[in-house]
Amino acid sequence: MAVSQSIKGNLKQIPAGVWVLGFVSMLMDISSEMIHALLPIYMVTVLGTSTLAVGIIEGIAEATAAITKIFSGALSDWLGKRKGLAVLGYGMAAFTKPIFPLAPSLSWLIAARFIDRVGKGVRGAPRDALVADLASPEVRGASFGLRQSLDTIGAFVGPLLAILLMLWTANNFQAVFWIAVIPAFLAFGLIAFAVKEPERPTELRKVMSPLSRVELVRLGADYWWVVGIATVFTLARFSEAFLILRAQSVGLPIALVPAVMVLMNIVYALAAYPAGVLSDRVDRHSILIAGLTLLIVADIVLALSGGIVGVALGVVLWGLHMGLTQGLLATLVADTAPAELRGTAYGMFNLMTGLALLAASVIAGALWDVIGPQGTFLAGATFTAVAIAGLLALRRNGLAGGAQRSSEQ
């Protein structure tokens, strides 16, 4: 009862701008996931694209987004403003959505996918920095948890809508792509007209060269510890595509494979906000360690299970660990980075973890081919144990003191 009242109380304290940014993320995710859930199939079956080409296109698109984030975050620090870049990023994504149903050839789709991911990179770091600027330290964890929950709702509503609309339209890809345009422009309108950026505190210094060595050093040891731990942790949290492959390997029918991602994202969405609220009241590191421990358990279950029920349990645990960790890592960046360098901090954080995720997926795929799924998931558990050791060292050295430190800023 007390926990329920605490969660409700925190909802009232979260600034309206954070709520709007959460719904912006949700609507854009619904739009993007409706398209991305169908795009590989559309490219292969309708346009005759090879699966190798699909993989190359997706890899380049995601790498582009990760690299763009560091520059957009740094630019937001140099300007001293976040909203304009966030609006630009969401606008790029929204205005490219009509290209998908109109594209006459693969080259048009490649261009649209590229611009869409550049838009994601442009908006990512400034948006996270804007959440940190809007939220007071007392509800910082709850604010990031709420945004993450709403974002994740879009991640499972989008594919579900795509499935239902494909059934309703008798597999009319273009019709589904046109419907996906609607939430994208709603997201763009919301951030453009319903979010008010707070005034920049007068005591903050002007940042002239955010990516210079001097400024990167000013981010501080606490921040770089967080980035290092998150990078090692991301090596354990390889692409969720391997959850789908694991489900297929134990006999889940292909038609039901999307249910894996739906289940994972539902648990993720339900856990992210309560985890954020709890992190404002207790040491953030304790919750993060609990989340990492859950990942070890999930990896072991997924490695050793031979049936659908066991894999489903592993997927649930995976979603729970995501809920306990992803919003918290974003909160720890806000806790540790100087306010005038938050954009750069989020850009660097996203770049490092994005590259780690790419490396993790390559390692996971190689282990799968050589050893099998057991090798992939047990290696993930090992990397997670290393991340936990780093977190324990962080706490022992008194760095990045979680909720206690955040309340002092």
N, C-alpha and C positions, 0 to 999 in steps of 0.2 A: 504493500500500500504506500509506504513512504517513498519507494523507488518510483512508483507511478506518479505520485504527486510531484516529485522532483523533476521528472521528465516533462510533465505538463507545465510546471513553473518555468523551466528553462525555455520552453517554446515561446512563452510570452515575452521573455527578456531578449530573445534573438531579434536584432534589428530588421526592419522591413526590407531593407536592401539585400540582406543575406537571403531572406525568403525568396525575393524576386530572382536573385541569381541562381538559387536552387531550381526554381521552376524553369528558368531559361535553359539550364543544363539538361533538365528532364525533357523539355520539348525538343531541343536540338538532338538529344540522344535518340528519342523516338524516331525522328525523321531520318537520322543517319543510319540507325540500326535496321529500319525498314528497307533501306536501299542496300546496305552492306550485307544483310542476310541473304539477299537474292542476287547481288551483283556477280559473284563468281559463277553461279549457275547460268545466269543470263549471258555472261561473256563466253562461256564454253559452249552452251547448247544453242544459243541464238546467233552469236557472232562468230562462232567457230574458233575461239581463242584456245591455245594450248594451256594446260594446267601449269606448265613451267612459266609461261608468260604471266599468268595470273599471280603466281608466287612472286615473281620479280616486281610486278607492278605494286603489289601490296607491300612488299619489303621497302621499296623506294619511297612509297607514300608515307609509311610510318616513320621511317628514318628522317624524312623531310620535316615532319611535324616535330620530332624530338629536337632537331638542330635549330629550327626556327624559334623554339621556346626560349632559348638562352638569349637570343638577340632581342626579342620582344620584351622580355623581362627587364633586360638592361636598359632598353629604350624608355620603358615606363619609369625607371628610376631617374634617368637623365632628364626626362620631361617633368617629373614630379607629379604625373597624372597617370591613372590606370584605365579609366572608363573608355576613353577614345580608342585605345588599342583593342580593348575587349569588344567594343561595338564593331570595329573594323573586322576583327576575326570572325565574329558571328555573321556579319554581313557577307563576307566572302563565302562562308559556308551556305548561307541562305540563297544567295544569288546564283550559285553554281548548281543547286538542286534541280532546276528545270532542264539543265543540260542532259541529265540522265535519261528522261523519257524522250527527249528530242534528238539525242545523239545519233547521227547517221552511220558512224563508223567507230571502230575501236579507238582511234586516235582522239576523238572527241571525249570518249569516256576516260581515257588516260589523263587528258588535260583537266577534266572536271574533278577527277579523283585527286590529282596533284594540288589543284587550287583549294579544294575542300580541306586537305590535310595542312596546307600552308595556313589556312584560316584557323584550324585547330591549334597550330603552333603559335600563331599571333595572339590568340585570346587566352591561352592556358595560364601562363605565368602572371600576366596582369590581372586576370580574374581572381586567381588565388590570393594575390597580394591585396586586391580590393576587398576580399572577404576578411582578411586579417586587419585591414585598415578600418573596416566598418564595425567589427566585433570587439567588444571590450574584453580584456583578459579573463574576466570572470566567466564568460560564456564562449570563449574562443573554441574550446574543444567541441561544445555543442553545436556551434555555428558550422564548423567544418564537417561534423558528423551529419548535420541536417542536409547540407549541400550534397554530400556524398550519397546519402540515402535517396534523395530526389533524383540525382543523376543515375543511380543504379536502377531505380524504377523504370526510367526510360530504356535502360539496357535490356530489360526483359519484356516490357510492353511493346517495343518496336518489333522484335522478331515475331511475337504473338500476333500482332496486327498484320504483319506481312503474310503469315500463314493463313489467317482468316480471310484476308483480302484476295489472296491467290485462289482460295477455294471459291469465294464469292464471284470473282471475275473470270473464272475458268482459266487460270494461269496467264492472265493478261499483265505481263511485266510493266508495260508502259502505264497502265491505269494505276497500278500500285505506286509506281514512281511519282506520278502526278499527285496522288493523295499525300505522299510523303513531303511534298513541297509545303503543305499547309502548316504543320507544326514548326518547320524551319523559320518561316516568316513570322509566326507568332513569337518565337524566341527572339528574333531580331528586333521586333517591335517592343517587346518587354524591356530588353536591356537598353535600347535607345531612349525610351521615354519614361520608364518606371524606376530606374535606378539613379539615385543622386549620389555623386561621389563626395565624400567628406572633404572639408577644407584641409589642406596640408598644414600640419602644425608648424608654427613659425620657428620653433627651436630646431627643426631638422635642417641639417646642412645640405647645401646643393651638391649633388654628385655629378662631376664632370666627365669621368671616365669609368663607368661601372665595371667594365671587364678588365681594367688594368690590374697589374699584380698587387698594387697597393690596396685597392678596394677589395679584391678577393681575399687578401689577408685580413682586412677589417671585418669580414664576415665572422671571423672568430673560430677558435678551436672547438667550441661547443657545436657550432653549425657543421663544421667539416666532419666531426664525429658522427653526427646524425646522417649526413650524406654517405659516409663510409659504411655505416651499419645498414642503411637502406639499400645501398648498392649490393652488399653481400646478401642481404635478405632477398633482393630481386633475383639474384642468381638461383635462389631456391624456388622462386615463384615464377616458373616458366609459363609459357602461353597456355591459356585454358583449352586450347585445341587438343592438348594431351589428355584432358579429362574426357573429351569426346572420343578420342581414339581408345582410351581405356574402357569406356562403356561399350564400344563396338567389339572390343577384343573378348568381352565376356558374354556376347550374344545379344546385346540390345538391338532391336530392329532399326534399320536405317531411318525409317519414317519417324521414329521416336527420339532420334538423336538430339534434335533441338531442345528436348525436355531437360537435358543435362544442364545447358546454360540457363534455362528458365529457373530450374531448381536452385542452382548456385546463386544467381542474382537475386532471387526472392530472399534467401537467407541473408545475403550480403546487405540488401536494402533494410531488412528488419533489424540488423545488428548495428549498423553504422551510427545511427543517431544516439541510441542508449549508450554505446561505447564512448561517444564524444561527451555526453553529459557526465558520465562516470569519471572521465579523465579530468574534468574541471574540479572534482572533489577529492581525488586521490592522486598519487604519483602516476604520471603518464607512463613511465617505464614499466610499472607493474602490469598495466593493461597490455602494453606492447609485448612484453615477455609472455603473457598468457596467450596472446594471439599467435606468436611464433611457436609456442608449444603446441597449440592446436594444429598448426601446419605440419609439425613433425608427426603428430598422431594421424592426420589426414594422409600424409605420404605413406606411412607404414600400412594403413588400412588399404589404400589404393594399390600398394605394392603386393600385399599378401592375399587380398580378396580374390576369390575365383567366381563370384556370382554377381548378379545385378544388384541385389540388396546391399552387399558389402560395398560395391562401388558407389551406390546412392548415398550410403553413410559417409563415405570419403568425400563426396561432392558437397554434402551438407557441411561437413567440418571445414572444407576448403572455403566455402562461402562465409562461414562464421569467422574464420581467421581473417578474411578480407575485411569484414565489417569491423573487426577489432584493431586493424592495423593501418589501413589506407588513409582514413581521415586523421588518425593520430600522427602519422608521419608528416602530413601537411601541417598539422598544428605545431609539431616540434620545430619545423622550419620557422614558423612565425614566432615561436618562443625564443629561438636562439639567434635569429638574424636581426641586425639593426633595422629599424623601421624604414630608413631611407634607402636601404638596399634589398628590400623584400622581393622586388621584381627580379633582380639578378639572382637572389637566393633560390627562388622557385624555378627560374630558368635553368640554373646549374643543376639543381636537384632533379628536375625532369630529364635533363640531358643525360646525366649519369645513370639514372635508373632506367631510362629508355634504352641506352646502349647495353646495360646489364641484362635487360629483358631479351634483347635480340641475341646476346651471347648465350643466355640461359636456354633459349629455345633451340639454338643450334646444338649445344651440348646435350640437351634432352633428346633431341632427334637422333644424334649419333649414338648415344647410349641405348636408345630404344632399338636401333638397327643392330647393334653389336650384342647387347645383353638381353634386351627385351624390356617390357614395362617395369619390371621389378628394379632393374638397374637405374632407370630414369627417376623413379619416385624415391628410392633409397638414397640416391645422390642428392636429391632435393632436401631430404631430411638432414643429411650431413651438412649442407650449406646453411640450413636454418640453425643448426646447433652452433655453428661458428658465429652467426649473427647474434644469437643469445649470449654467447661468451663476450662478444664486444659490448653488448648492452650492459651486462653485469660489470664489466670494467669501467664503462662510462659512469655508472652509478657509484662505483667504489671510489672513483676519482673526483666525484662531486660535480661533474659537468652536466649541463643541460638539465637542471633540476625539475623538469616537468611542471606540474600544476603549481608548485610552490614558487618557482621562479617566475612563471607567467603572471602571477598575481602581483608581482613587484614592478612590472613594466608599465 
